[in-house]
Amino acid sequence: MRKPVYQKMASAMEIPADLSERAVLVELTGQERLRVENYLGILEYTRERLLLQCRSCRLEVCGQHLVVESYAKEELTLCGRIEHVHYF
């Protein structure tokens, strides 16, 4: 299968896939802080569950006492006791 032009250009310029394809980036610090970049929107948010829509998947974070500490258009920081992270 042929690659789209933007993928060929990104590859030639050695741009990482997470930047060129706007892949979801997840940074987990210990069990108490999670940072997500390149998400599209919040689908569900409770103290036990956060469900995010990403470009190619959904991201579910489960735990206890979950609090969105900060969020912007494409970046979100979640604090609390994180017990489970699931992509589907």
PyMOL Python script that loads the backbone (N, CA, C, O; Angstrom):
from pymol import cmd

cmd.read_pdbstr("""\
ATOM      1  N   MET A   1       0.843  -1.175   0.000  1.00  0.00           N
ATOM      2  CA  MET A   1       0.000   0.000   0.000  1.00  0.00           C
ATOM      3  C   MET A   1       0.892   1.244   0.000  1.00  0.00           C
ATOM      4  O   MET A   1       1.922   1.278   0.674  1.00  0.00           O
ATOM      5  N   ARG A   2       0.495   2.244  -0.747  1.00  0.00           N
ATOM      6  CA  ARG A   2       1.275   3.469  -0.874  1.00  0.00           C
ATOM      7  C   ARG A   2       1.035   4.383   0.314  1.00  0.00           C
ATOM      8  O   ARG A   2      -0.077   4.485   0.832  1.00  0.00           O
ATOM      9  N   LYS A   3       2.106   5.045   0.730  1.00  0.00           N
ATOM     10  CA  LYS A   3       2.013   6.011   1.818  1.00  0.00           C
ATOM     11  C   LYS A   3       1.491   7.339   1.289  1.00  0.00           C
ATOM     12  O   LYS A   3       1.835   7.737   0.177  1.00  0.00           O
ATOM     13  N   PRO A   4       0.665   8.030   2.069  1.00  0.00           N
ATOM     14  CA  PRO A   4       0.234   9.374   1.680  1.00  0.00           C
ATOM     15  C   PRO A   4       1.448  10.314   1.607  1.00  0.00           C
ATOM     16  O   PRO A   4       2.486  10.058   2.219  1.00  0.00           O
ATOM     17  N   VAL A   5       1.297  11.374   0.868  1.00  0.00           N
ATOM     18  CA  VAL A   5       2.386  12.324   0.648  1.00  0.00           C
ATOM     19  C   VAL A   5       2.907  12.895   1.963  1.00  0.00           C
ATOM     20  O   VAL A   5       4.119  13.010   2.141  1.00  0.00           O
ATOM     21  N   TYR A   6       2.006  13.258   2.896  1.00  0.00           N
ATOM     22  CA  TYR A   6       2.468  13.851   4.153  1.00  0.00           C
ATOM     23  C   TYR A   6       3.324  12.875   4.950  1.00  0.00           C
ATOM     24  O   TYR A   6       4.247  13.297   5.646  1.00  0.00           O
ATOM     25  N   GLN A   7       3.035  11.568   4.862  1.00  0.00           N
ATOM     26  CA  GLN A   7       3.857  10.574   5.564  1.00  0.00           C
ATOM     27  C   GLN A   7       5.229  10.464   4.915  1.00  0.00           C
ATOM     28  O   GLN A   7       6.235  10.321   5.611  1.00  0.00           O
ATOM     29  N   LYS A   8       5.279  10.530   3.593  1.00  0.00           N
ATOM     30  CA  LYS A   8       6.570  10.490   2.893  1.00  0.00           C
ATOM     31  C   LYS A   8       7.416  11.704   3.257  1.00  0.00           C
ATOM     32  O   LYS A   8       8.616  11.582   3.506  1.00  0.00           O
ATOM     33  N   MET A   9       6.785  12.875   3.287  1.00  0.00           N
ATOM     34  CA  MET A   9       7.516  14.093   3.629  1.00  0.00           C
ATOM     35  C   MET A   9       8.008  14.050   5.070  1.00  0.00           C
ATOM     36  O   MET A   9       9.150  14.417   5.349  1.00  0.00           O
ATOM     37  N   ALA A  10       7.151  13.604   5.988  1.00  0.00           N
ATOM     38  CA  ALA A  10       7.537  13.520   7.396  1.00  0.00           C
ATOM     39  C   ALA A  10       8.684  12.548   7.579  1.00  0.00           C
ATOM     40  O   ALA A  10       9.602  12.800   8.359  1.00  0.00           O
ATOM     41  N   SER A  11       8.633  11.450   6.867  1.00  0.00           N
ATOM     42  CA  SER A  11       9.706  10.451   6.953  1.00  0.00           C
ATOM     43  C   SER A  11      11.010  11.021   6.404  1.00  0.00           C
ATOM     44  O   SER A  11      12.066  10.845   7.010  1.00  0.00           O
ATOM     45  N   ALA A  12      10.946  11.698   5.271  1.00  0.00           N
ATOM     46  CA  ALA A  12      12.138  12.283   4.654  1.00  0.00           C
ATOM     47  C   ALA A  12      12.753  13.354   5.556  1.00  0.00           C
ATOM     48  O   ALA A  12      13.973  13.509   5.595  1.00  0.00           O
ATOM     49  N   MET A  13      11.912  14.090   6.279  1.00  0.00           N
ATOM     50  CA  MET A  13      12.409  15.148   7.153  1.00  0.00           C
ATOM     51  C   MET A  13      12.686  14.628   8.559  1.00  0.00           C
ATOM     52  O   MET A  13      13.047  15.397   9.450  1.00  0.00           O
ATOM     53  N   GLU A  14      12.515  13.314   8.757  1.00  0.00           N
ATOM     54  CA  GLU A  14      12.771  12.651  10.031  1.00  0.00           C
ATOM     55  C   GLU A  14      11.948  13.244  11.178  1.00  0.00           C
ATOM     56  O   GLU A  14      12.440  13.408  12.295  1.00  0.00           O
ATOM     57  N   ILE A  15      10.692  13.560  10.879  1.00  0.00           N
ATOM     58  CA  ILE A  15       9.769  14.053  11.901  1.00  0.00           C
ATOM     59  C   ILE A  15       9.145  12.840  12.576  1.00  0.00           C
ATOM     60  O   ILE A  15       8.641  11.957  11.882  1.00  0.00           O
ATOM     61  N   PRO A  16       9.160  12.763  13.896  1.00  0.00           N
ATOM     62  CA  PRO A  16       8.573  11.609  14.593  1.00  0.00           C
ATOM     63  C   PRO A  16       7.091  11.452  14.275  1.00  0.00           C
ATOM     64  O   PRO A  16       6.387  12.436  14.045  1.00  0.00           O
ATOM     65  N   ALA A  17       6.624  10.205  14.262  1.00  0.00           N
ATOM     66  CA  ALA A  17       5.235   9.908  13.918  1.00  0.00           C
ATOM     67  C   ALA A  17       4.250  10.584  14.872  1.00  0.00           C
ATOM     68  O   ALA A  17       3.169  10.997  14.451  1.00  0.00           O
ATOM     69  N   ASP A  18       4.612  10.702  16.151  1.00  0.00           N
ATOM     70  CA  ASP A  18       3.686  11.321  17.101  1.00  0.00           C
ATOM     71  C   ASP A  18       3.405  12.779  16.743  1.00  0.00           C
ATOM     72  O   ASP A  18       2.328  13.288  17.055  1.00  0.00           O
ATOM     73  N   LEU A  19       4.334  13.446  16.108  1.00  0.00           N
ATOM     74  CA  LEU A  19       4.107  14.832  15.691  1.00  0.00           C
ATOM     75  C   LEU A  19       3.399  14.911  14.350  1.00  0.00           C
ATOM     76  O   LEU A  19       2.454  15.684  14.189  1.00  0.00           O
ATOM     77  N   SER A  20       3.846  14.116  13.385  1.00  0.00           N
ATOM     78  CA  SER A  20       3.285  14.206  12.045  1.00  0.00           C
ATOM     79  C   SER A  20       1.884  13.626  11.954  1.00  0.00           C
ATOM     80  O   SER A  20       1.082  14.103  11.151  1.00  0.00           O
ATOM     81  N   GLU A  21       1.568  12.630  12.738  1.00  0.00           N
ATOM     82  CA  GLU A  21       0.252  12.001  12.670  1.00  0.00           C
ATOM     83  C   GLU A  21      -0.629  12.386  13.847  1.00  0.00           C
ATOM     84  O   GLU A  21      -1.752  11.898  13.968  1.00  0.00           O
ATOM     85  N   ARG A  22      -0.127  13.257  14.715  1.00  0.00           N
ATOM     86  CA  ARG A  22      -0.860  13.742  15.878  1.00  0.00           C
ATOM     87  C   ARG A  22      -1.370  12.590  16.739  1.00  0.00           C
ATOM     88  O   ARG A  22      -2.515  12.586  17.191  1.00  0.00           O
ATOM     89  N   ALA A  23      -0.495  11.621  16.951  1.00  0.00           N
ATOM     90  CA  ALA A  23      -0.821  10.464  17.785  1.00  0.00           C
ATOM     91  C   ALA A  23      -1.015  10.908  19.230  1.00  0.00           C
ATOM     92  O   ALA A  23      -0.436  11.902  19.670  1.00  0.00           O
ATOM     93  N   VAL A  24      -1.834  10.161  19.959  1.00  0.00           N
ATOM     94  CA  VAL A  24      -2.054  10.465  21.362  1.00  0.00           C
ATOM     95  C   VAL A  24      -0.781  10.126  22.139  1.00  0.00           C
ATOM     96  O   VAL A  24      -0.199   9.055  21.963  1.00  0.00           O
ATOM     97  N   LEU A  25      -0.364  11.047  22.993  1.00  0.00           N
ATOM     98  CA  LEU A  25       0.807  10.841  23.836  1.00  0.00           C
ATOM     99  C   LEU A  25       0.346  10.776  25.283  1.00  0.00           C
ATOM    100  O   LEU A  25      -0.379  11.653  25.752  1.00  0.00           O
ATOM    101  N   VAL A  26       0.767   9.742  25.980  1.00  0.00           N
ATOM    102  CA  VAL A  26       0.369   9.547  27.367  1.00  0.00           C
ATOM    103  C   VAL A  26       1.625   9.479  28.221  1.00  0.00           C
ATOM    104  O   VAL A  26       2.517   8.673  27.955  1.00  0.00           O
ATOM    105  N   GLU A  27       1.698  10.317  29.241  1.00  0.00           N
ATOM    106  CA  GLU A  27       2.831  10.331  30.166  1.00  0.00           C
ATOM    107  C   GLU A  27       2.289  10.040  31.560  1.00  0.00           C
ATOM    108  O   GLU A  27       1.511  10.820  32.110  1.00  0.00           O
ATOM    109  N   LEU A  28       2.699   8.931  32.113  1.00  0.00           N
ATOM    110  CA  LEU A  28       2.239   8.525  33.438  1.00  0.00           C
ATOM    111  C   LEU A  28       3.394   8.707  34.409  1.00  0.00           C
ATOM    112  O   LEU A  28       4.473   8.149  34.212  1.00  0.00           O
ATOM    113  N   THR A  29       3.167   9.489  35.455  1.00  0.00           N
ATOM    114  CA  THR A  29       4.177   9.726  36.475  1.00  0.00           C
ATOM    115  C   THR A  29       3.704   9.041  37.749  1.00  0.00           C
ATOM    116  O   THR A  29       2.780   9.503  38.419  1.00  0.00           O
ATOM    117  N   GLY A  30       4.357   7.933  38.067  1.00  0.00           N
ATOM    118  CA  GLY A  30       3.934   7.153  39.222  1.00  0.00           C
ATOM    119  C   GLY A  30       2.518   6.651  39.023  1.00  0.00           C
ATOM    120  O   GLY A  30       2.118   6.315  37.908  1.00  0.00           O
ATOM    121  N   GLN A  31       1.777   6.602  40.091  1.00  0.00           N
ATOM    122  CA  GLN A  31       0.398   6.134  40.031  1.00  0.00           C
ATOM    123  C   GLN A  31      -0.578   7.291  40.272  1.00  0.00           C
ATOM    124  O   GLN A  31      -1.778   7.079  40.448  1.00  0.00           O
ATOM    125  N   GLU A  32      -0.043   8.516  40.277  1.00  0.00           N
ATOM    126  CA  GLU A  32      -0.876   9.631  40.709  1.00  0.00           C
ATOM    127  C   GLU A  32      -0.992  10.793  39.735  1.00  0.00           C
ATOM    128  O   GLU A  32      -1.702  11.755  40.031  1.00  0.00           O
ATOM    129  N   ARG A  33      -0.336  10.746  38.604  1.00  0.00           N
ATOM    130  CA  ARG A  33      -0.433  11.852  37.651  1.00  0.00           C
ATOM    131  C   ARG A  33      -0.331  11.296  36.232  1.00  0.00           C
ATOM    132  O   ARG A  33       0.531  10.471  35.931  1.00  0.00           O
ATOM    133  N   LEU A  34      -1.228  11.765  35.371  1.00  0.00           N
ATOM    134  CA  LEU A  34      -1.259  11.340  33.977  1.00  0.00           C
ATOM    135  C   LEU A  34      -1.415  12.573  33.109  1.00  0.00           C
ATOM    136  O   LEU A  34      -2.275  13.415  33.365  1.00  0.00           O
ATOM    137  N   ARG A  35      -0.592  12.681  32.092  1.00  0.00           N
ATOM    138  CA  ARG A  35      -0.681  13.793  31.146  1.00  0.00           C
ATOM    139  C   ARG A  35      -0.980  13.220  29.770  1.00  0.00           C
ATOM    140  O   ARG A  35      -0.334  12.263  29.346  1.00  0.00           O
ATOM    141  N   VAL A  36      -1.944  13.788  29.073  1.00  0.00           N
ATOM    142  CA  VAL A  36      -2.338  13.318  27.745  1.00  0.00           C
ATOM    143  C   VAL A  36      -2.245  14.487  26.773  1.00  0.00           C
ATOM    144  O   VAL A  36      -2.729  15.583  27.054  1.00  0.00           O
ATOM    145  N   GLU A  37      -1.620  14.239  25.630  1.00  0.00           N
ATOM    146  CA  GLU A  37      -1.548  15.241  24.562  1.00  0.00           C
ATOM    147  C   GLU A  37      -2.248  14.700  23.327  1.00  0.00           C
ATOM    148  O   GLU A  37      -2.301  13.488  23.118  1.00  0.00           O
ATOM    149  N   ASN A  38      -2.777  15.583  22.520  1.00  0.00           N
ATOM    150  CA  ASN A  38      -3.403  15.267  21.233  1.00  0.00           C
ATOM    151  C   ASN A  38      -4.698  14.487  21.365  1.00  0.00           C
ATOM    152  O   ASN A  38      -4.981  13.629  20.529  1.00  0.00           O
ATOM    153  N   TYR A  39      -5.488  14.760  22.388  1.00  0.00           N
ATOM    154  CA  TYR A  39      -6.815  14.156  22.473  1.00  0.00           C
ATOM    155  C   TYR A  39      -7.807  15.097  21.787  1.00  0.00           C
ATOM    156  O   TYR A  39      -7.527  16.283  21.615  1.00  0.00           O
ATOM    157  N   LEU A  40      -8.943  14.574  21.404  1.00  0.00           N
ATOM    158  CA  LEU A  40      -9.944  15.390  20.710  1.00  0.00           C
ATOM    159  C   LEU A  40     -11.022  15.937  21.633  1.00  0.00           C
ATOM    160  O   LEU A  40     -11.520  17.043  21.422  1.00  0.00           O
ATOM    161  N   GLY A  41     -11.391  15.157  22.672  1.00  0.00           N
ATOM    162  CA  GLY A  41     -12.436  15.634  23.563  1.00  0.00           C
ATOM    163  C   GLY A  41     -12.676  14.703  24.729  1.00  0.00           C
ATOM    164  O   GLY A  41     -12.259  13.545  24.716  1.00  0.00           O
ATOM    165  N   ILE A  42     -13.359  15.224  25.742  1.00  0.00           N
ATOM    166  CA  ILE A  42     -13.718  14.443  26.922  1.00  0.00           C
ATOM    167  C   ILE A  42     -15.120  13.879  26.695  1.00  0.00           C
ATOM    168  O   ILE A  42     -16.071  14.630  26.479  1.00  0.00           O
ATOM    169  N   LEU A  43     -15.238  12.547  26.744  1.00  0.00           N
ATOM    170  CA  LEU A  43     -16.531  11.895  26.560  1.00  0.00           C
ATOM    171  C   LEU A  43     -17.240  11.644  27.889  1.00  0.00           C
ATOM    172  O   LEU A  43     -18.466  11.729  27.974  1.00  0.00           O
ATOM    173  N   GLU A  44     -16.457  11.334  28.927  1.00  0.00           N
ATOM    174  CA  GLU A  44     -17.032  11.077  30.247  1.00  0.00           C
ATOM    175  C   GLU A  44     -15.998  11.431  31.306  1.00  0.00           C
ATOM    176  O   GLU A  44     -14.805  11.177  31.141  1.00  0.00           O
ATOM    177  N   TYR A  45     -16.479  12.022  32.394  1.00  0.00           N
ATOM    178  CA  TYR A  45     -15.570  12.378  33.472  1.00  0.00           C
ATOM    179  C   TYR A  45     -16.289  12.239  34.800  1.00  0.00           C
ATOM    180  O   TYR A  45     -17.269  12.936  35.064  1.00  0.00           O
ATOM    181  N   THR A  46     -15.794  11.325  35.641  1.00  0.00           N
ATOM    182  CA  THR A  46     -16.283  11.181  37.012  1.00  0.00           C
ATOM    183  C   THR A  46     -15.054  11.061  37.911  1.00  0.00           C
ATOM    184  O   THR A  46     -13.923  11.097  37.426  1.00  0.00           O
ATOM    185  N   ARG A  47     -15.269  10.920  39.192  1.00  0.00           N
ATOM    186  CA  ARG A  47     -14.152  10.762  40.135  1.00  0.00           C
ATOM    187  C   ARG A  47     -13.484   9.396  39.993  1.00  0.00           C
ATOM    188  O   ARG A  47     -12.393   9.186  40.522  1.00  0.00           O
ATOM    189  N   GLU A  48     -14.134   8.454  39.278  1.00  0.00           N
ATOM    190  CA  GLU A  48     -13.587   7.105  39.097  1.00  0.00           C
ATOM    191  C   GLU A  48     -13.190   6.795  37.655  1.00  0.00           C
ATOM    192  O   GLU A  48     -12.510   5.798  37.412  1.00  0.00           O
ATOM    193  N   ARG A  49     -13.600   7.631  36.685  1.00  0.00           N
ATOM    194  CA  ARG A  49     -13.351   7.299  35.278  1.00  0.00           C
ATOM    195  C   ARG A  49     -13.237   8.550  34.423  1.00  0.00           C
ATOM    196  O   ARG A  49     -14.001   9.504  34.573  1.00  0.00           O
ATOM    197  N   LEU A  50     -12.256   8.519  33.518  1.00  0.00           N
ATOM    198  CA  LEU A  50     -12.112   9.557  32.504  1.00  0.00           C
ATOM    199  C   LEU A  50     -12.055   8.847  31.157  1.00  0.00           C
ATOM    200  O   LEU A  50     -11.243   7.942  30.966  1.00  0.00           O
ATOM    201  N   LEU A  51     -12.905   9.249  30.229  1.00  0.00           N
ATOM    202  CA  LEU A  51     -12.928   8.668  28.892  1.00  0.00           C
ATOM    203  C   LEU A  51     -12.673   9.774  27.891  1.00  0.00           C
ATOM    204  O   LEU A  51     -13.418  10.751  27.823  1.00  0.00           O
ATOM    205  N   LEU A  52     -11.602   9.612  27.106  1.00  0.00           N
ATOM    206  CA  LEU A  52     -11.215  10.614  26.115  1.00  0.00           C
ATOM    207  C   LEU A  52     -11.344  10.050  24.707  1.00  0.00           C
ATOM    208  O   LEU A  52     -11.047   8.881  24.463  1.00  0.00           O
ATOM    209  N   GLN A  53     -11.791  10.894  23.790  1.00  0.00           N
ATOM    210  CA  GLN A  53     -11.776  10.535  22.376  1.00  0.00           C
ATOM    211  C   GLN A  53     -10.467  11.034  21.800  1.00  0.00           C
ATOM    212  O   GLN A  53     -10.123  12.209  21.928  1.00  0.00           O
ATOM    213  N   CYS A  54      -9.745  10.135  21.169  1.00  0.00           N
ATOM    214  CA  CYS A  54      -8.486  10.476  20.508  1.00  0.00           C
ATOM    215  C   CYS A  54      -8.683  10.286  19.012  1.00  0.00           C
ATOM    216  O   CYS A  54      -9.738   9.823  18.579  1.00  0.00           O
ATOM    217  N   ARG A  55      -7.703  10.630  18.240  1.00  0.00           N
ATOM    218  CA  ARG A  55      -7.831  10.566  16.788  1.00  0.00           C
ATOM    219  C   ARG A  55      -8.124   9.153  16.295  1.00  0.00           C
ATOM    220  O   ARG A  55      -8.983   8.980  15.430  1.00  0.00           O
ATOM    221  N   SER A  56      -7.440   8.144  16.816  1.00  0.00           N
ATOM    222  CA  SER A  56      -7.603   6.784  16.303  1.00  0.00           C
ATOM    223  C   SER A  56      -8.109   5.785  17.344  1.00  0.00           C
ATOM    224  O   SER A  56      -8.172   4.587  17.070  1.00  0.00           O
ATOM    225  N   CYS A  57      -8.467   6.268  18.529  1.00  0.00           N
ATOM    226  CA  CYS A  57      -8.918   5.351  19.577  1.00  0.00           C
ATOM    227  C   CYS A  57      -9.637   6.149  20.666  1.00  0.00           C
ATOM    228  O   CYS A  57      -9.774   7.370  20.592  1.00  0.00           O
ATOM    229  N   ARG A  58     -10.082   5.418  21.663  1.00  0.00           N
ATOM    230  CA  ARG A  58     -10.568   6.034  22.897  1.00  0.00           C
ATOM    231  C   ARG A  58      -9.616   5.634  24.003  1.00  0.00           C
ATOM    232  O   ARG A  58      -9.056   4.538  23.986  1.00  0.00           O
ATOM    233  N   LEU A  59      -9.435   6.516  24.957  1.00  0.00           N
ATOM    234  CA  LEU A  59      -8.533   6.281  26.073  1.00  0.00           C
ATOM    235  C   LEU A  59      -9.350   6.344  27.354  1.00  0.00           C
ATOM    236  O   LEU A  59     -10.010   7.346  27.632  1.00  0.00           O
ATOM    237  N   GLU A  60      -9.302   5.263  28.138  1.00  0.00           N
ATOM    238  CA  GLU A  60     -10.035   5.186  29.390  1.00  0.00           C
ATOM    239  C   GLU A  60      -9.041   5.130  30.539  1.00  0.00           C
ATOM    240  O   GLU A  60      -8.094   4.344  30.521  1.00  0.00           O
ATOM    241  N   VAL A  61      -9.267   5.968  31.532  1.00  0.00           N
ATOM    242  CA  VAL A  61      -8.445   5.973  32.741  1.00  0.00           C
ATOM    243  C   VAL A  61      -9.394   5.737  33.910  1.00  0.00           C
ATOM    244  O   VAL A  61     -10.366   6.471  34.087  1.00  0.00           O
ATOM    245  N   CYS A  62      -9.107   4.706  34.708  1.00  0.00           N
ATOM    246  CA  CYS A  62      -9.942   4.394  35.869  1.00  0.00           C
ATOM    247  C   CYS A  62      -9.106   4.517  37.130  1.00  0.00           C
ATOM    248  O   CYS A  62      -7.900   4.272  37.110  1.00  0.00           O
ATOM    249  N   GLY A  63      -9.742   4.893  38.216  1.00  0.00           N
ATOM    250  CA  GLY A  63      -9.037   5.021  39.477  1.00  0.00           C
ATOM    251  C   GLY A  63      -9.947   5.562  40.557  1.00  0.00           C
ATOM    252  O   GLY A  63     -11.163   5.379  40.517  1.00  0.00           O
ATOM    253  N   GLN A  64      -9.347   6.224  41.515  1.00  0.00           N
ATOM    254  CA  GLN A  64     -10.084   6.792  42.644  1.00  0.00           C
ATOM    255  C   GLN A  64      -9.679   8.254  42.823  1.00  0.00           C
ATOM    256  O   GLN A  64      -8.517   8.617  42.639  1.00  0.00           O
ATOM    257  N   HIS A  65     -10.644   9.070  43.179  1.00  0.00           N
ATOM    258  CA  HIS A  65     -10.401  10.489  43.456  1.00  0.00           C
ATOM    259  C   HIS A  65      -9.742  11.202  42.272  1.00  0.00           C
ATOM    260  O   HIS A  65      -8.863  12.042  42.466  1.00  0.00           O
ATOM    261  N   LEU A  66     -10.162  10.872  41.052  1.00  0.00           N
ATOM    262  CA  LEU A  66      -9.584  11.479  39.856  1.00  0.00           C
ATOM    263  C   LEU A  66     -10.061  12.920  39.707  1.00  0.00           C
ATOM    264  O   LEU A  66     -11.251  13.213  39.827  1.00  0.00           O
ATOM    265  N   VAL A  67      -9.116  13.805  39.446  1.00  0.00           N
ATOM    266  CA  VAL A  67      -9.407  15.228  39.281  1.00  0.00           C
ATOM    267  C   VAL A  67      -8.623  15.736  38.080  1.00  0.00           C
ATOM    268  O   VAL A  67      -7.415  15.519  37.984  1.00  0.00           O
ATOM    269  N   VAL A  68      -9.309  16.410  37.169  1.00  0.00           N
ATOM    270  CA  VAL A  68      -8.622  17.058  36.053  1.00  0.00           C
ATOM    271  C   VAL A  68      -7.972  18.315  36.617  1.00  0.00           C
ATOM    272  O   VAL A  68      -8.649  19.283  36.962  1.00  0.00           O
ATOM    273  N   GLU A  69      -6.663  18.281  36.701  1.00  0.00           N
ATOM    274  CA  GLU A  69      -5.911  19.408  37.275  1.00  0.00           C
ATOM    275  C   GLU A  69      -5.837  20.569  36.298  1.00  0.00           C
ATOM    276  O   GLU A  69      -5.982  21.729  36.685  1.00  0.00           O
ATOM    277  N   SER A  70      -5.613  20.251  35.029  1.00  0.00           N
ATOM    278  CA  SER A  70      -5.568  21.293  34.006  1.00  0.00           C
ATOM    279  C   SER A  70      -5.911  20.673  32.660  1.00  0.00           C
ATOM    280  O   SER A  70      -5.661  19.493  32.412  1.00  0.00           O
ATOM    281  N   TYR A  71      -6.484  21.495  31.809  1.00  0.00           N
ATOM    282  CA  TYR A  71      -6.731  21.030  30.452  1.00  0.00           C
ATOM    283  C   TYR A  71      -6.765  22.208  29.506  1.00  0.00           C
ATOM    284  O   TYR A  71      -7.136  23.325  29.867  1.00  0.00           O
ATOM    285  N   ALA A  72      -6.370  21.921  28.295  1.00  0.00           N
ATOM    286  CA  ALA A  72      -6.396  22.889  27.214  1.00  0.00           C
ATOM    287  C   ALA A  72      -6.942  22.162  25.992  1.00  0.00           C
ATOM    288  O   ALA A  72      -7.399  21.023  26.095  1.00  0.00           O
ATOM    289  N   LYS A  73      -6.896  22.796  24.875  1.00  0.00           N
ATOM    290  CA  LYS A  73      -7.474  22.211  23.666  1.00  0.00           C
ATOM    291  C   LYS A  73      -6.920  20.822  23.370  1.00  0.00           C
ATOM    292  O   LYS A  73      -7.675  19.931  22.979  1.00  0.00           O
ATOM    293  N   GLU A  74      -5.631  20.624  23.547  1.00  0.00           N
ATOM    294  CA  GLU A  74      -5.027  19.344  23.177  1.00  0.00           C
ATOM    295  C   GLU A  74      -4.178  18.719  24.276  1.00  0.00           C
ATOM    296  O   GLU A  74      -3.473  17.745  24.014  1.00  0.00           O
ATOM    297  N   GLU A  75      -4.221  19.240  25.486  1.00  0.00           N
ATOM    298  CA  GLU A  75      -3.415  18.684  26.582  1.00  0.00           C
ATOM    299  C   GLU A  75      -4.234  18.674  27.865  1.00  0.00           C
ATOM    300  O   GLU A  75      -4.960  19.621  28.165  1.00  0.00           O
ATOM    301  N   LEU A  76      -4.101  17.583  28.614  1.00  0.00           N
ATOM    302  CA  LEU A  76      -4.877  17.411  29.834  1.00  0.00           C
ATOM    303  C   LEU A  76      -3.991  16.757  30.891  1.00  0.00           C
ATOM    304  O   LEU A  76      -3.205  15.863  30.578  1.00  0.00           O
ATOM    305  N   THR A  77      -4.117  17.202  32.140  1.00  0.00           N
ATOM    306  CA  THR A  77      -3.403  16.589  33.257  1.00  0.00           C
ATOM    307  C   THR A  77      -4.430  16.090  34.262  1.00  0.00           C
ATOM    308  O   THR A  77      -5.316  16.832  34.685  1.00  0.00           O
ATOM    309  N   LEU A  78      -4.296  14.812  34.641  1.00  0.00           N
ATOM    310  CA  LEU A  78      -5.206  14.160  35.560  1.00  0.00           C
ATOM    311  C   LEU A  78      -4.441  13.725  36.797  1.00  0.00           C
ATOM    312  O   LEU A  78      -3.353  13.159  36.691  1.00  0.00           O
ATOM    313  N   CYS A  79      -5.006  13.989  37.976  1.00  0.00           N
ATOM    314  CA  CYS A  79      -4.384  13.577  39.231  1.00  0.00           C
ATOM    315  C   CYS A  79      -5.349  12.693  40.000  1.00  0.00           C
ATOM    316  O   CYS A  79      -6.560  12.748  39.784  1.00  0.00           O
ATOM    317  N   GLY A  80      -4.818  11.888  40.886  1.00  0.00           N
ATOM    318  CA  GLY A  80      -5.609  10.974  41.704  1.00  0.00           C
ATOM    319  C   GLY A  80      -4.904   9.622  41.750  1.00  0.00           C
ATOM    320  O   GLY A  80      -3.746   9.508  41.347  1.00  0.00           O
ATOM    321  N   ARG A  81      -5.590   8.615  42.234  1.00  0.00           N
ATOM    322  CA  ARG A  81      -5.015   7.265  42.274  1.00  0.00           C
ATOM    323  C   ARG A  81      -5.398   6.549  40.975  1.00  0.00           C
ATOM    324  O   ARG A  81      -6.532   6.095  40.822  1.00  0.00           O
ATOM    325  N   ILE A  82      -4.456   6.453  40.050  1.00  0.00           N
ATOM    326  CA  ILE A  82      -4.694   5.850  38.739  1.00  0.00           C
ATOM    327  C   ILE A  82      -4.453   4.355  38.838  1.00  0.00           C
ATOM    328  O   ILE A  82      -3.366   3.913  39.210  1.00  0.00           O
ATOM    329  N   GLU A  83      -5.471   3.583  38.504  1.00  0.00           N
ATOM    330  CA  GLU A  83      -5.398   2.134  38.629  1.00  0.00           C
ATOM    331  C   GLU A  83      -5.375   1.399  37.308  1.00  0.00           C
ATOM    332  O   GLU A  83      -4.912   0.261  37.232  1.00  0.00           O
ATOM    333  N   HIS A  84      -5.881   2.056  36.249  1.00  0.00           N
ATOM    334  CA  HIS A  84      -6.048   1.347  34.984  1.00  0.00           C
ATOM    335  C   HIS A  84      -6.053   2.342  33.836  1.00  0.00           C
ATOM    336  O   HIS A  84      -6.739   3.362  33.906  1.00  0.00           O
ATOM    337  N   VAL A  85      -5.291   2.060  32.771  1.00  0.00           N
ATOM    338  CA  VAL A  85      -5.311   2.859  31.548  1.00  0.00           C
ATOM    339  C   VAL A  85      -5.565   1.880  30.418  1.00  0.00           C
ATOM    340  O   VAL A  85      -4.867   0.875  30.288  1.00  0.00           O
ATOM    341  N   HIS A  86      -6.582   2.180  29.587  1.00  0.00           N
ATOM    342  CA  HIS A  86      -6.994   1.242  28.550  1.00  0.00           C
ATOM    343  C   HIS A  86      -7.268   1.975  27.251  1.00  0.00           C
ATOM    344  O   HIS A  86      -7.944   3.004  27.253  1.00  0.00           O
ATOM    345  N   TYR A  87      -6.752   1.459  26.136  1.00  0.00           N
ATOM    346  CA  TYR A  87      -7.032   1.986  24.803  1.00  0.00           C
ATOM    347  C   TYR A  87      -8.012   1.050  24.119  1.00  0.00           C
ATOM    348  O   TYR A  87      -7.873  -0.168  24.227  1.00  0.00           O
ATOM    349  N   PHE A  88      -8.986   1.585  23.428  1.00  0.00           N
ATOM    350  CA  PHE A  88      -9.873   0.743  22.615  1.00  0.00           C
ATOM    351  C   PHE A  88     -10.448   1.543  21.470  1.00  0.00           C
ATOM    352  O   PHE A  88     -11.220   1.011  20.671  1.00  0.00           O
TER     353      PHE A  88
END
""", "prot")
cmd.dss("prot")
cmd.show_as("cartoon", "prot")
cmd.util.cbc("prot")
cmd.orient("prot")
